[in-house]
Amino acid sequence: MATTVRVESLTRRFGDFVAVDRVSFEIQSGEIWGFLGPNGSGKSTTIRMLCGVLAPTSGSAEVLGYDVARDPESIKLRIGYMSQGSSLWNDLTVEEHLRFYAGLFGIYGSAQSAAVNEWISRVGLTEHRRQLAGSLPGGFRKRLAFACTLLHRPKMLFLDEPTSGVDPLSRREFWELIVELADEGATVMVTTHYLDEAEHCNQLAFIYGGRVIARGSPEALKHAPEAGITVEIVSPDNIALLDTLDDLAYVRSASLYGSSLHVTLERGDDIATLQSVIEARGIHLPALTPITPSLEDVFAGIVTGSSASGSRPA
Amino acid sequence: MNAAIEIVSVTRRFGATVAVAGLTLEVARGEIFGLVGPDGAGKTTLMRLICGALAVDSGNLRVDGVDAVADAPRVQAMIGYMPQRFSLYPDLSVMENLRFYSDIFGVTRDMFETRSKSLLDEFALTPFHARLADELSGGMKQKLALACTLIHSPTTILLDEPTAGVDPVSRREFWRILYGINHTGTTIFVSTPYMDEAERAVHVAFMSRGSILSCGTPKELKEQLQGDIVEIRCAKRADAWRLLRTEPLVRSIEVFGDTLHALVATAAEAMPQIAQRLQSAQIGDVRIREIPPSLEDAFVAKLTA
């Protein structure tokens, strides 16, 4: 498998602030690679460097064989970048947008019409073809922005929160298209705050405080040592229990899911300790056993584990 | 009279558009109720009708037994509403924002002193009480907006997509606060685009085109799904996906990392057939098992039925 993105010790500072701190990773051709992290952790800054729109302070990165610092223009022509902010003109129609972008990428004549028709139909905007972008609902604006990034058939796609504000059904359609594109040979790097959505990715990386703190497939991450051990507790008074858990050093994170409580612990040995602490409070529970954590449990566990170990301030 | 919110056959039109269409729904006192639906389903309109910001065209709407149409001011005093774009005043401090909202709701000075102190403590905002709202992080703004919503001690709060665009860790913290508020008896009615978040509610309603498609506990909603979900692992995942997309016995198929999830009529019948189809296409190493559906599976199936 060929390597589409190669990042080594990539760093970006803004004044004294280190937004991206010696980040290294590779993305293989055809992968759907998910980039996860809290707001302000360095996701968008990394993506902007990989797209050639922001110069790195140090380190290096190659995209499709081109160096981001030396040859950003070659990268810009070959990638598709969908940023978080909308770059649509309210007074252009759906079709006019696509024709405009096609022109930017040097697609004219019958090739332009063919490309415009194909993408209008593939993102599901056929019925909105002559509608002004300004009058489209949020989810449809995202579809249009997505189509604009795909027109020139980029081999590498950077999608920065493409589905934020998109409803669950449309989100499925978005992902179906992303899978199709990967199947047709594109490599996809995508960020999202929807962790159920991150399950679609082949590979995931967690970034926190500018550093990549965990990587792997969704499956592997759920079983990685960094993720800790998660148990599920169903007790009559979860809220009171939650306050007790806060004071225990080996509890990384705890969160309520309706009537059950997911608790992420440092190690397997902590299960017995936790059980006796709960017992001592007069709450009798069946023996606690580890569960497969959700990606959200993993995310919260890794982020708290990382900040507790003092590797970086939050 | 146990319902916090009681909605019977409520309709609201905007010109020719029927935003809420003869909708009936009951939210029990003291529960967390989640509302999920596509853009344009009418979720925001419904919330604005409940809090009395909009009038119903027809039907009945009661909050804690009080008629929201005939007695809107009383209902507004009982309800806290946090719209998607909550207006904090950027050039006012945290404390000044709270005081502003307490004045709007006619909270007495004594009441404000105790209430603001306890809210700031509970939301870990005390150290920032003098900071301008504009200089708060996204997560803190969200908490301040919630504190403003709660300043007049409402019995029910309506939150319109409070965590959209908020990262998972901050979202967890926000929900922890919500559970705390709920624990002291406040009813919470919350809309969300995140299905994993809807799982945190006691009851969830799926809304589409102005009506409720179904309503129940997350468990009940998943049980209502017509069909089963099977998980497929095999050697050539991409080939299998291409093949099964056009397979009639597979109603829909989704890629999850290295696995596929297929919606089929019955797992017992479909699993051997899928295995056979894959094997005859030279796709080896096939492992198929039935898995429990997600809330999203249940919702999408309802929407596309």
Interface residues (C-beta under 8 A of the other chain):
Chain A: L36 G37 P38 N39 G40 P137 G138 G139 E161 S164 G165 V166 D167 P168 L169 S170 R172 W175 E176 V179 D183 H193 Y194 L195 D196 E199 H200 C201 N202 S217 P218 E219 N238 I239 L242 S253 S255 L256 Y257 G258 S294 E296 F299 A300 V303 T304
Chain B: V36 G37 P38 D39 G40 A41 S137 G138 G139 A164 G165 V166 D167 P168 V169 S170 R171 R172 W175 R176 Y179 G180 H183 P193 Y194 M195 D196 E199 R200 A201 V202 T217 P218 A238 W241 R242 E254 V255 F256 G257 D258 S294 E296 F299 V300 L303 T304
